[in-house]
Amino acid sequence: MRKHQIQHESVPPENPQSNIASPSRRSQQRASRYTKTSATGLVLLCCLMYFLFDVYSRVPKRSGNNHDRPSSDLSNYSETIFLPYTKPFRTENVPCVHATIDGVDLRLPVDTGSTGLFIGAPKLPNVETRGAPRGYQYLTSSWLLYTGHIVDLPITFHGLNGENAISTVPVLIVTRSVKCKWYNPTKDAGRCPPHPTDPSIKPIERDTSKIIYMGIGFGRNRVNDDRAITVPRGNPFLNISVLNGRAIRPSLFRAGYTISTEGIQLGLTAANTQDFVFTDLERGASHDSDPRDWAMVGMCLRLNDGGKHCGSALIDTGISQMYIRTAVGAKLPTITVPNPKGGGYVKRVPAGTKIAVGIPKFNGVAGYSFIVGKGILGEPEYVVPAKQPAPPYVNTGRNFLFRYSVAFDAIGGRFGFKSLLPDSSSSKM
């Protein structure tokens, strides 16, 4: 205001009448002001529209289940390697692949039911663990607790004809392992507590020189469980950095794998996923910090043609049996039988029980049904009624791979199935 006053006082009008415009001049002034205002408004409107378009164009497009995910088009990916199993795939054994760590040749068991690599300290005697952070892993299906130290190590996987791939991940070097049936994964944090009812019962100590296990599964971690060996950065198959002596190129190497009864294919391409049918996965517990973290695939199960029980499924190469649990309050056929491995009794789902599984639902991308004890293709060795709480859940065991090969797309958040039956449509439930 002061500047305006100074200008006004320093140049007074010589003739007061000269500031009085004629009617025609006032009309011209109004028209001029209107034209300038309209032009200014048009410019502002254009700027606003451009801003809104730019913002919209930067918003990631979402798939049908409202998850941000990259394109599922694999046509530009070409880098891949096949890892054959060291022995023929069988119900009785966990499949293994050949690898080298710190100059030691190893046969690494491939377990999709866990995540992370853990090896007994005697197997890697030259690996220094002093000062390394402590870590642990617990396998619920076998009640085994592993404790030790975590060390980042490069792993060389050996394929056919001299091909190889290198992955560097945190490895749990196990200094102690016990069988602890009463361990609670949600609160015991790597320590086997005293037996809750009988203090005389002690955990069973295990020989660490025989311990070697590699978990390459997804969706096995919990919220706030960011231990290095349980999240994607601890998965050896998702952290390949070198392929046949050259650094991988993310534009050509799609992080993920296929699993069949023949072996493992690391790096997804259009060719090695041909005939697979995919379903989208939900975000995993640590997806915000690592977009490769995805939850287990959805499923619905039905017992004896009864009602549906929908939850999650695990295709678990680490075990030969199946675990199932139904919705809260639902009756699950159960019998008690002598433990075939000796010592007491165990619970089983009885022979003659019809079990049907659909993924991610009935009439979805995959499914099968069997009658316990009939011995059809893909039937597990036996079926265990799970003691875990809701929601419903099924662990198919490794025999599922006699019916389907599976594929995990860690970048796109998808899980795929390729039927091994002549008529794939008949396998869907």
C-alpha positions in Angstrom: 0.0 0.0 0.0 2.8 2.5 0.8 4.4 2.0 -2.6 1.1 2.7 -4.3 0.6 5.9 -2.2 4.0 7.3 -3.1 3.5 6.7 -6.8 0.0 8.4 -6.6 1.3 11.4 -4.7 4.4 11.9 -6.9 2.4 12.1 -10.1 -0.7 14.1 -9.4 -3.2 14.5 -12.4 -2.7 17.8 -14.1 -6.4 17.9 -15.2 -8.9 16.1 -12.9 -11.2 15.8 -15.9 -8.7 13.7 -17.8 -9.4 10.7 -15.5 -13.1 10.7 -16.4 -13.5 8.3 -19.3 -16.2 8.5 -21.8 -18.9 5.8 -22.0 -17.3 4.2 -25.1 -13.9 4.3 -23.5 -15.3 2.6 -20.4 -16.8 -0.2 -22.6 -13.5 -0.7 -24.3 -11.7 -0.9 -20.9 -14.2 -3.5 -19.6 -13.9 -5.5 -22.7 -10.1 -5.4 -22.4 -10.3 -6.5 -18.8 -12.7 -9.3 -19.6 -10.5 -10.6 -22.4 -7.4 -10.5 -20.1 -9.3 -12.3 -17.3 -10.7 -14.9 -19.6 -7.2 -15.6 -21.0 -5.7 -15.9 -17.6 -8.5 -18.2 -16.4 -8.0 -20.4 -19.5 -4.3 -20.7 -18.8 -4.9 -21.6 -15.2 -7.5 -24.2 -16.3 -5.1 -25.7 -18.7 -2.4 -25.9 -16.0 -4.8 -27.5 -13.6 -5.8 -30.1 -16.2 -2.2 -30.9 -17.0 -1.4 -31.3 -13.3 -4.3 -33.6 -12.7 -3.4 -35.7 -15.8 0.3 -35.9 -14.7 -0.7 -37.0 -11.2 -3.1 -39.6 -12.5 -0.5 -41.0 -15.0 1.9 -41.5 -12.1 -0.5 -43.5 -10.0 0.3 -47.2 -10.4 -2.4 -49.1 -12.1 -4.0 -51.8 -10.0 -5.0 -55.3 -10.8 -8.4 -56.7 -10.1 -7.7 -57.5 -6.4 -6.4 -53.9 -5.8 -2.7 -54.8 -5.5 0.0 -52.8 -7.3 1.9 -55.3 -9.3 4.1 -55.3 -12.4 3.0 -56.7 -15.7 2.6 -60.4 -16.0 4.1 -60.4 -19.5 7.3 -62.5 -19.5 8.1 -62.2 -23.2 11.1 -60.0 -22.6 12.8 -62.3 -20.1 15.3 -64.8 -21.3 17.9 -65.5 -18.5 17.2 -68.8 -16.7 18.9 -71.9 -15.3 17.7 -75.4 -14.6 18.8 -77.2 -11.5 18.2 -80.9 -11.6 17.6 -82.9 -8.5 20.5 -85.0 -7.3 18.3 -88.1 -7.0 14.9 -89.0 -8.7 11.9 -87.3 -7.0 10.2 -89.7 -4.6 7.6 -89.5 -1.8 10.0 -90.7 0.8 12.7 -88.0 0.3 13.0 -84.3 0.3 14.3 -83.3 -3.2 17.9 -81.9 -3.2 20.0 -79.7 -5.6 23.8 -79.5 -5.9 25.5 -76.4 -4.4 28.8 -75.2 -3.1 29.4 -73.0 0.0 32.8 -71.9 1.1 34.4 -74.6 -1.0 32.3 -77.4 0.4 30.1 -79.5 -1.9 26.6 -79.9 -0.5 23.3 -81.5 -1.4 20.7 -78.8 -0.3 17.2 -80.1 0.5 14.6 -77.9 -1.3 11.8 -77.1 1.2 8.9 -74.9 0.1 7.4 -75.1 3.5 10.0 -72.8 5.1 12.2 -69.9 4.2 15.9 -69.6 4.8 19.1 -71.7 4.7 20.4 -73.3 7.9 23.5 -75.6 8.1 25.2 -77.3 11.0 28.4 -75.6 12.0 30.5 -78.8 11.6 29.6 -78.9 7.9 31.2 -75.4 7.3 34.2 -75.5 9.7 35.9 -72.5 8.1 33.0 -70.1 8.4 33.7 -67.5 11.2 30.7 -66.9 13.4 32.3 -64.8 16.2 30.5 -61.5 16.5 27.8 -62.6 14.1 24.2 -62.0 15.2 22.3 -64.8 16.8 19.3 -66.4 15.0 16.9 -69.3 15.1 14.4 -71.2 13.0 11.5 -73.5 14.0 9.8 -76.1 11.8 6.3 -76.7 13.0 5.8 -79.9 11.0 8.7 -81.7 12.8 8.9 -79.6 16.0 12.6 -78.9 15.4 14.2 -75.8 16.8 17.5 -74.6 15.3 19.7 -71.9 16.9 23.0 -70.4 16.0 24.6 -67.4 14.3 23.7 -65.6 11.0 26.4 -65.1 8.4 26.0 -63.7 4.8 27.4 -66.3 2.4 27.5 -66.8 -1.3 26.0 -70.0 -2.6 26.8 -71.5 -6.0 24.0 -73.6 -7.5 25.1 -76.1 -10.2 23.0 -76.8 -13.2 23.6 -78.9 -16.3 26.6 -78.8 -18.6 28.6 -76.6 -16.2 26.0 -73.9 -15.8 25.8 -72.2 -12.4 24.1 -69.4 -10.5 25.3 -67.5 -7.4 23.0 -66.2 -4.6 24.2 -64.4 -1.5 21.9 -64.7 1.5 22.1 -64.8 5.3 22.7 -68.3 6.5 21.9 -69.7 9.9 25.0 -71.6 11.1 23.5 -74.0 13.6 25.3 -74.6 16.9 22.4 -76.3 18.6 19.2 -78.1 17.6 16.5 -79.7 19.7 13.2 -81.4 19.2 10.7 -79.3 21.2 7.1 -80.3 20.7 5.7 -77.7 23.1 7.5 -74.7 21.5 5.2 -71.7 20.7 6.4 -69.9 17.6 4.5 -66.7 18.6 6.2 -66.1 21.9 9.2 -68.4 22.6 11.6 -66.5 20.3 14.2 -69.3 19.8 14.3 -70.8 23.2 12.7 -74.2 24.1 10.9 -73.5 27.4 10.4 -76.0 30.2 7.6 -78.5 29.5 4.3 -76.9 30.5 3.0 -79.8 32.6 5.9 -82.2 33.3 9.3 -80.6 34.1 11.0 -84.0 33.8 10.4 -84.0 30.0 13.3 -82.4 28.3 13.9 -81.4 24.6 15.7 -84.0 22.5 19.2 -82.9 21.5 20.2 -83.4 17.8 23.5 -83.9 16.1 24.4 -80.6 14.3 26.9 -82.3 12.0 23.9 -83.8 10.1 21.9 -80.6 9.8 21.4 -79.0 6.4 18.1 -77.5 5.1 17.1 -74.9 2.6 13.7 -73.2 2.7 12.7 -71.5 -0.5 9.0 -71.0 0.3 7.0 -67.8 0.5 4.3 -66.5 2.9 6.0 -68.3 5.8 6.8 -65.2 7.9 4.5 -63.4 10.3 3.8 -59.7 10.9 6.7 -58.1 12.8 8.9 -61.1 12.2 11.7 -59.5 10.1 14.4 -62.1 10.9 16.8 -62.1 7.9 16.3 -65.8 7.2 12.5 -65.7 7.1 11.9 -62.9 4.6 12.6 -62.8 0.8 16.2 -61.6 1.3 16.8 -64.9 3.1 15.4 -67.0 0.2 18.4 -68.4 -1.9 16.2 -68.8 -5.0 15.1 -65.1 -5.0 18.5 -63.5 -4.6 20.4 -64.8 -7.7 23.0 -62.2 -8.6 25.3 -64.0 -11.0 24.4 -66.4 -13.8 27.1 -68.3 -15.6 29.8 -65.8 -14.5 27.8 -62.6 -15.5 25.8 -60.3 -13.3 22.1 -60.8 -13.9 20.1 -58.1 -15.6 16.7 -57.5 -13.9 15.3 -56.6 -17.3 16.1 -60.1 -18.5 16.0 -62.2 -15.3 12.5 -62.5 -13.7 12.9 -63.5 -10.0 10.9 -66.6 -9.4 11.0 -70.3 -10.0 9.1 -73.4 -11.2 9.2 -76.7 -9.3 8.5 -80.0 -10.9 9.4 -83.7 -10.2 12.4 -83.1 -12.5 14.0 -80.1 -10.8 14.0 -76.3 -10.3 13.9 -73.6 -13.0 15.3 -70.3 -11.7 14.3 -67.3 -13.6 10.8 -67.2 -15.2 10.4 -66.8 -19.0 7.5 -67.1 -21.4 8.9 -70.5 -22.5 9.4 -72.1 -19.1 5.9 -71.0 -17.9 4.0 -72.1 -20.9 0.8 -74.0 -20.0 0.9 -72.7 -16.4 -2.3 -71.1 -15.2 -1.7 -68.3 -12.6 -3.6 -66.8 -9.8 -2.8 -63.5 -8.0 -1.5 -63.6 -4.4 -2.2 -61.3 -1.5 0.5 -59.1 0.0 2.8 -60.8 2.5 3.6 -59.6 6.0 6.6 -57.6 5.0 5.5 -56.5 1.5 5.8 -52.8 2.3 9.5 -53.2 2.9 10.1 -55.9 0.3 7.6 -56.1 -2.6 8.7 -59.7 -3.3 6.9 -60.8 -0.1 3.6 -62.5 -0.9 1.1 -64.5 1.2 0.3 -68.2 0.7 -2.1 -69.0 -2.1 -5.8 -69.2 -1.3 -7.8 -72.5 -1.2 -11.1 -74.1 -0.3 -11.4 -77.6 0.9 -14.4 -79.9 1.4 -14.7 -83.1 3.5 -17.0 -85.9 2.5 -19.0 -83.6 0.1 -19.8 -81.3 3.0 -19.5 -77.5 3.3 -16.6 -75.4 2.1 -13.7 -74.4 4.4 -11.7 -71.6 2.7 -8.3 -70.3 3.8 -4.8 -70.8 2.6 -2.7 -73.6 1.0 0.9 -74.6 1.2 2.4 -76.9 -1.5 5.1 -78.3 0.8 8.0 -80.2 -0.8 9.5 -80.7 2.7 7.0 -83.4 3.9 5.2 -86.4 2.5 2.0 -86.1 4.6 -0.9 -83.7 4.4 -2.1 -81.4 7.2 -5.6 -80.0 7.2 -7.7 -77.9 9.5 -11.3 -76.9 9.0 -13.3 -73.9 10.2 -13.8 -73.4 13.9 -16.6 -75.6 15.2 -16.6 -77.9 12.1 -16.1 -81.6 12.8 -13.0 -83.2 11.3 -13.0 -87.0 11.1 -10.2 -88.2 13.4 -8.9 -91.4 14.8 -6.0 -92.3 17.1 -3.5 -94.9 16.0 -0.2 -96.3 17.2 2.7 -94.1 16.0 4.2 -96.0 13.1 7.6 -94.4 13.9 7.4 -95.8 17.5 6.4 -94.3 20.8 2.8 -93.6 21.8 -0.1 -92.7 19.6 -0.9 -90.2 16.9 -4.0 -88.7 15.3 -4.9 -89.3 11.7 -7.8 -88.6 9.3 -9.2 -92.1 8.8 -9.2 -94.1 5.6 -12.3 -93.6 3.5 -12.5 -89.8 4.1 -13.1 -87.9 0.9 -11.0 -84.7 0.7 -11.4 -82.2 -2.1 -9.2 -79.1 -2.6 -9.6 -76.2 -4.9 -7.1 -73.4 -5.5 -7.7 -70.5 -5.0 -11.3 -71.8 -4.8 -13.4 -74.6 -6.3 -13.4 -74.4 -10.1 -10.3 -72.2 -9.8 -6.9 -72.7 -11.5 -6.1 -76.0 -9.8 -7.7 -78.7 -7.6 -8.0 -82.4 -6.9 -9.9 -84.8 -4.7 -9.0 -88.2 -3.3 -10.3 -90.8 -0.8 -7.8 -91.4 2.0 -6.2 -94.8 1.6 -7.1 -95.4 -2.0 -3.6 -94.5 -3.3 -4.5 -92.3 -6.2 -1.9 -90.1 -8.0 -1.0 -87.2 -5.8 -2.5 -88.6 -2.5 -0.3 -87.8 0.5 1.4 -90.6 2.5 -1.2 -89.9 5.3 -3.4 -87.0 6.5 -3.0 -85.3 9.9 -5.7 -83.2 11.5 -3.9 -80.0 12.3 -4.0 -78.6 15.9 -3.4 -75.0 14.8 -6.2 -72.4 15.3 -8.3 -70.8 12.5 -8.5 -70.0 9.6 -8.8 -73.2 7.5 -5.6 -74.5 6.0 -4.2 -77.3 4.0 -0.6 -78.4 3.5 -0.7 -80.8 0.6 2.8 -82.3 1.0 5.2 -83.0 -1.8 3.0 -85.7 -3.6 1.0 -82.8 -5.1 3.8 -82.4 -7.6 2.8 -85.8 -9.2 -0.3 -83.9 -10.4 0.9 -80.4 -10.9 4.1 -78.5 -11.4 4.0 -75.1 -9.7 5.5 -71.6 -10.4 6.1 -68.7 -8.1 6.4 -65.2 -9.7 8.1 -63.1 -6.9 7.9 -59.9 -9.0 4.3 -60.2 -10.2 2.9 -61.8 -7.1 1.4 -64.8 -8.8 1.4 -68.6 -8.2 0.9 -70.9 -11.2 0.0 -74.5 -11.8 0.6 -76.8 -14.8 -1.4 -79.9 -14.8 0.4 -83.2 -15.5 -2.8 -85.0 -16.3 -4.0 -85.6 -19.9 -7.2 -83.5 -19.3 -6.3 -80.6 -17.1 -10.0 -79.5 -16.8 -10.8 -82.7 -15.0 -8.4 -81.9 -12.3 -10.1 -78.7 -11.2 -12.7 -79.0 -8.4 
